[in-house]
Amino acid sequence: MSIAYRLKNLADVKRAMGIAAAATEREFWPRERIDAFQRERLGDLVVHASAASPFYRELYGGPIDRRDVRLESLPVVTKTMMMDGLDRFFTDPRLGREALENHLAAIGPRDELMLGEYRVMASSGSSGRKGIYVYDRAAWSECAAGAMRSSSMMGVRPRFPRRRRMAQVAAPDAKHMTARGAASMKIGLFDSIILSAAQPIPTLVAALQRHQPDFLAGYPSVVALLAVEQLEGRLRIAPEVVCTSSEVRTAEMTERMRAAWGIEPFNMLGLTETGVTANECAEHAGLHVFEDACIYEVVDEQNRPVPPGRQGDKVLVTNLYSRTQPFIRFEVTDLVTVTDDPCPCGRSESTVGYQRFTSSLTLDTSIDR
């Protein structure tokens, strides 16, 4: 990596630390204050998108005045709409489809930046159609802050002089957000290794056996197989924290992890559109949604809000910090149940259900693509 990249990345991670510290304080704000914070960020986002993105300007019928911003009155945006109108979607006119696809085709295992400023990622998602996602440096710092908040909620923080050993089983494709995020965060705070989920299990076992991680993260399907290796004696590690993401984790998988390592695994929800969106706290009562960074509307097929206790058909996600590629009421086909029960951890937010997020919401059942 070039010196210029390293300096930029260190500056972005430093900014992310400040964002994460402020966000952690907001987790305990009263509901009314969180709502007001959301409204302020939403107003800024919609005003910017309606003026700077040709797609949103056309969708909204021109620039929107802040006083007229009402989330429920804004039209829903789908992945198909985004990809069909990709050349007009971004607020930087240099980011056209052809330039982005050429950049993606050239990405190797390193954390390359397009135009020195943008991280470009691709995801097929549950629909099977490729999506292209762009984060400017400011948005990437917000995204990294979400990962830091997630780690903090699980009790995983830097320590010295003996650094925590971390192992992440990530997507095999360098264009995927999990791989890009892990690469950009590898700045020496942790003794970390990044493994590919496509590697054979014996290869993963050998690498983990050598590294002896204190923290193990990965897809639940892979971590569950590693738990079998532990139970059958081929793997001998003692992680203090285990976290899974990106797939549904079944009760059988969870029990296997408990039996293998004697700890309760955490669950995390991440979307390419938002980065880390929600995480379990130590109570394991559900995922806390990071509502100061995103708005997560659980709706039925007609985009109507569903009441607490009833599973929705999808969610509409609004990323409150992404300015280059705005995501406003963006349709995601996750299955989620809302709950408004308070969490024993004391975070003053409601809860939606996948397994619990950070902020006012907590989830019980979701499908992260």
KAFEN-V606714 format. One record per residue. N is the residue number from 0. RES is the residue in three letters. PHI is phi as a letter, one per 20 degrees, with the letter a starting at -180 (* if undefined). NEAR is the number of other ideal C-beta (glycine too) atoms within 10 Angstrom. Layout:
n | res | phi | near
N | RES | PHI | NEAR
N | RES | PHI | NEAR
This chain:
n | res | phi | near
0 | MET | * | 10
1 | SER | f | 9
2 | ILE | f | 7
3 | ALA | f | 10
4 | TYR | f | 15
5 | ARG | f | 11
6 | LEU | f | 10
7 | LYS | f | 15
8 | ASN | f | 21
9 | LEU | f | 12
10 | ALA | f | 12
11 | ASP | f | 21
12 | VAL | f | 19
13 | LYS | f | 11
14 | ARG | f | 17
15 | ALA | f | 22
16 | MET | f | 15
17 | GLY | f | 11
18 | ILE | f | 20
19 | ALA | f | 20
20 | ALA | f | 13
21 | ALA | f | 11
22 | ALA | f | 20
23 | THR | f | 15
24 | GLU | f | 9
25 | ARG | f | 20
26 | GLU | g | 23
27 | PHE | d | 13
28 | TRP | f | 19
29 | PRO | f | 11
30 | ARG | g | 14
31 | GLU | f | 9
32 | ARG | f | 13
33 | ILE | f | 20
34 | ASP | g | 13
35 | ALA | f | 12
36 | PHE | f | 16
37 | GLN | g | 20
38 | ARG | f | 14
39 | GLU | f | 12
40 | ARG | f | 18
41 | LEU | f | 19
42 | GLY | g | 17
43 | ASP | g | 15
44 | LEU | f | 22
45 | VAL | f | 24
46 | VAL | f | 16
47 | HIS | f | 16
48 | ALA | f | 25
49 | SER | f | 24
50 | ALA | e | 14
51 | ALA | d | 17
52 | SER | d | 23
53 | PRO | g | 14
54 | PHE | f | 22
55 | TYR | f | 25
56 | ARG | f | 16
57 | GLU | f | 12
58 | LEU | f | 17
59 | TYR | e | 18
60 | GLY | m | 8
61 | GLY | o | 9
62 | PRO | g | 14
63 | ILE | d | 20
64 | ASP | f | 11
65 | ARG | g | 12
66 | ARG | f | 7
67 | ASP | d | 12
68 | VAL | f | 17
69 | ARG | c | 10
70 | LEU | g | 16
71 | GLU | f | 10
72 | SER | e | 7
73 | LEU | e | 20
74 | PRO | f | 11
75 | VAL | f | 14
76 | VAL | d | 22
77 | THR | d | 14
78 | LYS | f | 19
79 | THR | f | 12
80 | MET | g | 16
81 | MET | f | 20
82 | MET | f | 15
83 | ASP | f | 12
84 | GLY | d | 17
85 | LEU | g | 19
86 | ASP | f | 15
87 | ARG | d | 16
88 | PHE | f | 25
89 | PHE | e | 24
90 | THR | e | 19
91 | ASP | d | 16
92 | PRO | f | 10
93 | ARG | f | 11
94 | LEU | e | 22
95 | GLY | e | 15
96 | ARG | g | 14
97 | GLU | f | 9
98 | ALA | f | 14
99 | LEU | f | 21
100 | GLU | f | 15
101 | ASN | f | 11
102 | HIS | f | 19
103 | LEU | f | 17
104 | ALA | f | 9
105 | ALA | e | 9
106 | ILE | f | 19
107 | GLY | d | 7
108 | PRO | f | 9
109 | ARG | e | 11
110 | ASP | e | 19
111 | GLU | f | 19
112 | LEU | d | 21
113 | MET | e | 18
114 | LEU | l | 12
115 | GLY | m | 10
116 | GLU | c | 16
117 | TYR | d | 22
118 | ARG | e | 24
119 | VAL | d | 22
120 | MET | c | 21
121 | ALA | c | 20
122 | SER | b | 20
123 | SER | f | 12
124 | GLY | m | 16
125 | SER | f | 13
126 | SER | f | 13
127 | GLY | n | 6
128 | ARG | e | 11
129 | LYS | f | 14
130 | GLY | d | 18
131 | ILE | d | 22
132 | TYR | c | 21
133 | VAL | c | 21
134 | TYR | d | 28
135 | ASP | f | 22
136 | ARG | f | 17
137 | ALA | f | 16
138 | ALA | f | 20
139 | TRP | f | 26
140 | SER | f | 21
141 | GLU | f | 25
142 | CYS | f | 26
143 | ALA | f | 24
144 | ALA | f | 26
145 | GLY | f | 27
146 | ALA | f | 20
147 | MET | f | 23
148 | ARG | f | 25
149 | SER | g | 27
150 | SER | f | 25
151 | SER | f | 17
152 | MET | f | 24
153 | MET | e | 21
154 | GLY | n | 12
155 | VAL | e | 20
156 | ARG | c | 11
157 | PRO | g | 12
158 | ARG | b | 11
159 | PHE | c | 7
160 | PRO | e | 4
161 | ARG | e | 8
162 | ARG | f | 14
163 | ARG | f | 19
164 | ARG | e | 18
165 | MET | d | 24
166 | ALA | c | 25
167 | GLN | c | 22
168 | VAL | e | 27
169 | ALA | d | 25
170 | ALA | f | 19
171 | PRO | f | 13
172 | ASP | e | 17
173 | ALA | f | 19
174 | LYS | e | 19
175 | HIS | e | 19
176 | MET | f | 24
177 | THR | f | 23
178 | ALA | f | 22
179 | ARG | f | 25
180 | GLY | f | 25
181 | ALA | f | 22
182 | ALA | f | 18
183 | SER | f | 21
184 | MET | e | 22
185 | LYS | e | 17
186 | ILE | d | 13
187 | GLY | o | 9
188 | LEU | f | 17
189 | PHE | c | 21
190 | ASP | e | 15
191 | SER | d | 20
192 | ILE | c | 17
193 | ILE | d | 18
194 | LEU | d | 19
195 | SER | e | 16
196 | ALA | f | 20
197 | ALA | e | 12
198 | GLN | f | 15
199 | PRO | f | 8
200 | ILE | g | 14
201 | PRO | g | 11
202 | THR | f | 12
203 | LEU | f | 22
204 | VAL | g | 19
205 | ALA | f | 14
206 | ALA | f | 16
207 | LEU | f | 22
208 | GLN | f | 13
209 | ARG | f | 9
210 | HIS | e | 17
211 | GLN | l | 13
212 | PRO | f | 23
213 | ASP | e | 20
214 | PHE | c | 21
215 | LEU | c | 25
216 | ALA | c | 27
217 | GLY | r | 24
218 | TYR | f | 19
219 | PRO | f | 23
220 | SER | f | 16
221 | VAL | f | 20
222 | VAL | f | 27
223 | ALA | f | 22
224 | LEU | f | 19
225 | LEU | f | 25
226 | ALA | f | 24
227 | VAL | f | 14
228 | GLU | f | 19
229 | GLN | f | 21
230 | LEU | f | 14
231 | GLU | e | 9
232 | GLY | n | 7
233 | ARG | e | 14
234 | LEU | d | 20
235 | ARG | c | 11
236 | ILE | c | 20
237 | ALA | c | 11
238 | PRO | f | 23
239 | GLU | e | 15
240 | VAL | c | 20
241 | VAL | c | 23
242 | CYS | c | 23
243 | THR | c | 24
244 | SER | a | 22
245 | SER | m | 22
246 | GLU | b | 17
247 | VAL | f | 15
248 | ARG | d | 19
249 | THR | f | 12
250 | ALA | f | 7
251 | GLU | f | 8
252 | MET | f | 19
253 | THR | f | 18
254 | GLU | f | 12
255 | ARG | f | 21
256 | MET | f | 24
257 | ARG | g | 14
258 | ALA | f | 12
259 | ALA | f | 22
260 | TRP | c | 21
261 | GLY | m | 8
262 | ILE | c | 13
263 | GLU | e | 15
264 | PRO | f | 26
265 | PHE | e | 25
266 | ASN | c | 24
267 | MET | c | 25
268 | LEU | d | 28
269 | GLY | c | 22
270 | LEU | c | 26
271 | THR | f | 21
272 | GLU | f | 23
273 | THR | c | 28
274 | GLY | m | 25
275 | VAL | f | 26
276 | THR | d | 33
277 | ALA | a | 36
278 | ASN | b | 28
279 | GLU | f | 29
280 | CYS | e | 24
281 | ALA | f | 12
282 | GLU | f | 14
283 | HIS | l | 15
284 | ALA | d | 19
285 | GLY | p | 25
286 | LEU | e | 30
287 | HIS | e | 33
288 | VAL | e | 29
289 | PHE | e | 29
290 | GLU | f | 27
291 | ASP | f | 24
292 | ALA | d | 27
293 | CYS | b | 29
294 | ILE | d | 24
295 | TYR | c | 28
296 | GLU | e | 23
297 | VAL | e | 26
298 | VAL | c | 18
299 | ASP | e | 13
300 | GLU | f | 8
301 | GLN | e | 6
302 | ASN | m | 15
303 | ARG | e | 11
304 | PRO | g | 12
305 | VAL | e | 17
306 | PRO | f | 9
307 | PRO | g | 14
308 | GLY | n | 12
309 | ARG | d | 11
310 | GLN | f | 15
311 | GLY | e | 25
312 | ASP | e | 16
313 | LYS | a | 18
314 | VAL | c | 26
315 | LEU | d | 23
316 | VAL | d | 21
317 | THR | d | 25
318 | ASN | e | 25
319 | LEU | e | 23
320 | TYR | c | 25
321 | SER | e | 27
322 | ARG | e | 19
323 | THR | f | 19
324 | GLN | c | 25
325 | PRO | f | 24
326 | PHE | d | 24
327 | ILE | c | 25
328 | ARG | l | 19
329 | PHE | e | 21
330 | GLU | f | 19
331 | VAL | c | 24
332 | THR | e | 14
333 | ASP | e | 23
334 | LEU | d | 18
335 | VAL | c | 30
336 | THR | d | 21
337 | VAL | e | 24
338 | THR | c | 19
339 | ASP | d | 16
340 | ASP | f | 14
341 | PRO | f | 14
342 | CYS | e | 21
343 | PRO | f | 10
344 | CYS | f | 17
345 | GLY | n | 10
346 | ARG | f | 23
347 | SER | e | 17
348 | GLU | b | 27
349 | SER | f | 22
350 | THR | b | 27
351 | VAL | d | 32
352 | GLY | d | 29
353 | TYR | c | 30
354 | GLN | a | 23
355 | ARG | q | 31
356 | PHE | d | 34
357 | THR | d | 32
358 | SER | q | 30
359 | SER | e | 24
360 | LEU | c | 30
361 | THR | b | 32
362 | LEU | d | 31
363 | ASP | d | 20
364 | THR | b | 14
365 | SER | c | 27
366 | ILE | d | 15
367 | ASP | e | 20
368 | ARG | f | 17
